[in-house]
Amino acid sequence: MQTAPPKGRGDNNTEIETNNLQFGSRVCASSPQQIRDVWPGHILIDAYGRVDLAPPGCGVPAMLVAARDHGAPIDVIAVASSSPELSYSLRGAAEILGYEDLDRAYATGEVLTLHSTVRRWLDGGRRGCVIVHWACAISLLSRLKAIVCDTPALAETLSEQLERRGGRMPDITVRRRR
């Protein structure tokens, strides 16, 4: 379910009509319920890959997804319509989406499902995780017993990243298509 995007401009110098739910100086949603949803927006991506919210009609169309850690909003993840395989953290606070499932896998030894894109994670009912920032997330994933990836390419990339880092390797498999 999508909700209306935040009103006003998304840059750091402009107020947006809200109930003060903010990420730094940017306001991203007008109510706690809206922050749980996915909403359309626009982003600006600079030459260094840094991302910020853009005023309506400017920038690149994107899907904005709330990143939460045990229910608390910590970041907003942007997925540009032109590159749905890439995701960007607006604050840099979220390494992954799906912290609760990651914690459960640590605590119980369950297999963690790892999705290749934010869209696949959403389509999967927000179960499992999706990596937003590889350099930070790889240390989180290396402590798991087993990970099942949704594509062979993701399993290969994950294995390469974990091998490069050294240390313990979880069991990595690929989910079979139904």
Kinemage of the C-alpha trace (Angstrom):
@kinemage 1
@onewidth
@group {chain A} dominant
@subgroup {mainchain}
@vectorlist {calphas} color= white
{ca met a 1} P 0.000 0.000 0.000
{ca gln a 2} L 1.389 3.364 -0.944
{ca thr a 3} L 0.655 6.600 0.815
{ca ala a 4} L 1.045 10.142 -0.365
{ca pro a 5} L 4.574 11.507 -0.410
{ca pro a 6} L 5.569 14.112 2.160
{ca lys a 7} L 4.344 17.610 1.383
{ca gly a 8} L 6.794 20.387 0.649
{ca arg a 9} L 10.385 20.141 -0.474
{ca gly a 10} L 12.801 17.472 0.609
{ca asp a 11} L 16.004 19.449 0.769
{ca asn a 12} L 17.739 20.210 4.051
{ca asn a 13} L 16.730 23.877 4.094
{ca thr a 14} L 12.980 23.602 3.684
{ca glu a 15} L 10.316 22.745 6.214
{ca ile a 16} L 7.923 19.977 5.337
{ca glu a 17} L 4.428 19.690 6.763
{ca thr a 18} L 4.662 16.889 9.346
{ca asn a 19} L 4.097 15.751 12.870
{ca asn a 20} L 7.846 16.119 13.485
{ca leu a 21} L 8.948 12.650 12.449
{ca gln a 22} L 12.428 13.505 11.241
{ca phe a 23} L 15.683 11.957 10.110
{ca gly a 24} L 18.275 14.595 10.901
{ca ser a 25} L 17.069 17.808 9.342
{ca arg a 26} L 14.963 16.009 6.708
{ca val a 27} L 11.393 15.105 7.430
{ca cys a 28} L 10.271 12.008 5.625
{ca ala a 29} L 6.802 11.135 6.821
{ca ser a 30} L 3.853 12.777 8.460
{ca ser a 31} L 2.824 10.016 10.841
{ca pro a 32} L 4.195 6.829 12.403
{ca gln a 33} L 1.874 4.785 10.161
{ca gln a 34} L 3.149 6.425 6.998
{ca ile a 35} L 6.771 5.707 7.941
{ca arg a 36} L 5.996 1.970 7.797
{ca asp a 37} L 4.796 2.256 4.239
{ca val a 38} L 6.502 2.689 0.939
{ca trp a 39} L 5.883 5.967 -0.835
{ca pro a 40} L 6.944 7.601 -4.102
{ca gly a 41} L 9.349 10.507 -4.171
{ca his a 42} L 12.266 12.041 -6.006
{ca ile a 43} L 15.954 11.945 -5.157
{ca leu a 44} L 19.096 13.773 -6.204
{ca ile a 45} L 22.243 11.661 -6.658
{ca asp a 46} L 25.554 13.530 -6.789
{ca ala a 47} L 28.739 12.410 -8.551
{ca tyr a 48} L 29.921 10.655 -5.373
{ca gly a 49} L 26.756 8.586 -4.975
{ca arg a 50} L 25.387 10.672 -2.106
{ca val a 51} L 21.622 10.958 -2.122
{ca asp a 52} L 19.142 13.516 -0.837
{ca leu a 53} L 15.424 14.073 -1.212
{ca ala a 54} L 14.476 16.319 -4.117
{ca pro a 55} L 11.592 18.744 -4.493
{ca pro a 56} L 8.558 17.254 -6.258
{ca gly a 57} L 9.121 17.165 -10.001
{ca cys a 58} L 12.907 17.436 -9.712
{ca gly a 59} L 15.532 14.751 -9.599
{ca val a 60} L 15.061 11.058 -10.248
{ca pro a 61} L 11.751 9.315 -9.476
{ca ala a 62} L 12.272 6.854 -6.639
{ca met a 63} L 10.562 4.503 -4.238
{ca leu a 64} L 11.219 5.501 -0.622
{ca val a 65} L 11.196 2.776 2.030
{ca ala a 66} L 11.413 3.255 5.769
{ca ala a 67} L 14.277 1.422 7.455
{ca arg a 68} L 13.389 0.469 10.995
{ca asp a 69} L 15.267 -1.201 13.809
{ca his a 70} L 12.822 -2.996 16.133
{ca gly a 71} L 10.011 -0.662 15.145
{ca ala a 72} L 11.944 2.591 15.439
{ca pro a 73} L 12.533 4.500 12.175
{ca ile a 74} L 16.270 4.968 11.654
{ca asp a 75} L 16.640 5.813 7.977
{ca val a 76} L 14.955 6.062 4.600
{ca ile a 77} L 16.139 3.879 1.743
{ca ala a 78} L 15.691 5.227 -1.782
{ca val a 79} L 15.466 3.035 -4.865
{ca ala a 80} L 15.710 4.999 -8.106
{ca ser a 81} L 13.222 3.927 -10.774
{ca ser a 82} L 16.028 4.025 -13.338
{ca ser a 83} L 18.220 1.579 -11.332
{ca pro a 84} L 15.991 -0.686 -9.229
{ca glu a 85} L 18.913 -2.965 -8.369
{ca leu a 86} L 20.598 -0.120 -6.448
{ca ser a 87} L 19.492 1.280 -3.112
{ca tyr a 88} L 20.660 4.357 -1.256
{ca ser a 89} L 20.550 5.223 2.429
{ca leu a 90} L 19.569 8.858 2.987
{ca arg a 91} L 21.201 9.046 6.439
{ca gly a 92} L 23.754 6.267 6.219
{ca ala a 93} L 22.241 4.673 9.335
{ca ala a 94} L 20.901 1.462 7.777
{ca glu a 95} L 23.249 -1.224 6.469
{ca ile a 96} L 20.344 -3.552 5.728
{ca leu a 97} L 16.579 -3.690 5.655
{ca gly a 98} L 15.210 -6.420 7.921
{ca tyr a 99} L 17.079 -5.984 11.209
{ca glu a 100} L 14.478 -7.993 13.135
{ca asp a 101} L 14.950 -11.064 10.943
{ca leu a 102} L 18.732 -10.713 11.187
{ca asp a 103} L 18.518 -10.613 14.985
{ca arg a 104} L 16.216 -13.637 15.009
{ca ala a 105} L 18.678 -15.590 12.840
{ca tyr a 106} L 21.486 -14.717 15.292
{ca ala a 107} L 19.457 -15.725 18.325
{ca thr a 108} L 17.936 -18.941 16.998
{ca gly a 109} L 20.414 -20.137 14.383
{ca glu a 110} L 17.659 -19.979 11.740
{ca val a 111} L 18.577 -19.623 8.105
{ca leu a 112} L 18.385 -15.985 6.983
{ca thr a 113} L 16.793 -15.233 3.620
{ca leu a 114} L 18.792 -12.597 1.754
{ca his a 115} L 17.082 -10.733 -1.100
{ca ser a 116} L 18.942 -9.211 -4.038
{ca thr a 117} L 16.832 -6.030 -4.278
{ca val a 118} L 14.542 -3.929 -2.128
{ca arg a 119} L 11.638 -4.769 -4.463
{ca arg a 120} L 12.191 -8.521 -3.938
{ca trp a 121} L 12.343 -7.956 -0.166
{ca leu a 122} L 9.049 -6.046 -0.279
{ca asp a 123} L 7.480 -8.700 -2.537
{ca gly a 124} L 8.643 -11.311 -0.006
{ca gly a 125} L 6.570 -9.663 2.706
{ca arg a 126} L 9.585 -7.912 4.272
{ca arg a 127} L 10.817 -11.261 5.543
{ca gly a 128} L 14.564 -11.729 5.539
{ca cys a 129} L 17.001 -8.957 4.677
{ca val a 130} L 18.333 -6.928 1.791
{ca ile a 131} L 21.784 -5.342 1.834
{ca val a 132} L 21.861 -1.560 1.492
{ca his a 133} L 25.534 -0.944 2.321
{ca trp a 134} L 27.795 -3.932 1.539
{ca ala a 135} L 30.905 -2.749 3.382
{ca cys a 136} L 29.028 -2.456 6.669
{ca ala a 137} L 26.592 -5.349 6.260
{ca ile a 138} L 29.158 -8.019 5.493
{ca ser a 139} L 30.409 -8.126 9.096
{ca leu a 140} L 26.815 -8.577 10.299
{ca leu a 141} L 26.224 -11.472 7.905
{ca ser a 142} L 29.506 -13.258 8.605
{ca arg a 143} L 28.315 -14.236 12.101
{ca leu a 144} L 25.300 -16.199 10.848
{ca lys a 145} L 25.175 -19.989 10.542
{ca ala a 146} L 23.371 -20.120 7.194
{ca ile a 147} L 22.070 -17.751 4.521
{ca val a 148} L 19.783 -18.559 1.603
{ca cys a 149} L 20.039 -16.080 -1.287
{ca asp a 150} L 17.266 -15.404 -3.779
{ca thr a 151} L 19.562 -15.447 -6.841
{ca pro a 152} L 22.775 -17.260 -7.800
{ca ala a 153} L 24.409 -13.882 -8.520
{ca leu a 154} L 23.713 -12.696 -4.976
{ca ala a 155} L 25.117 -15.933 -3.512
{ca glu a 156} L 28.276 -15.505 -5.588
{ca thr a 157} L 28.719 -11.848 -4.605
{ca leu a 158} L 28.101 -12.652 -0.943
{ca ser a 159} L 30.639 -15.500 -1.009
{ca glu a 160} L 33.240 -13.255 -2.660
{ca gln a 161} L 32.667 -10.459 -0.142
{ca leu a 162} L 32.895 -12.829 2.827
{ca glu a 163} L 36.041 -14.529 1.472
{ca arg a 164} L 37.689 -11.144 0.925
{ca arg a 165} L 36.949 -10.239 4.534
{ca gly a 166} L 38.302 -13.554 5.848
{ca gly a 167} L 37.162 -15.361 8.955
{ca arg a 168} L 34.138 -17.560 9.415
{ca met a 169} L 31.920 -18.380 6.418
{ca pro a 170} L 28.224 -19.119 6.859
{ca asp a 171} L 26.658 -21.851 4.755
{ca ile a 172} L 25.367 -20.058 1.613
{ca thr a 173} L 22.729 -21.597 -0.626
{ca val a 174} L 20.349 -20.380 -3.345
{ca arg a 175} L 16.585 -20.620 -2.974
{ca arg a 176} L 15.000 -22.819 -5.580
{ca arg a 177} L 12.445 -21.172 -7.828
{ca arg a 178} L 8.866 -22.422 -7.416
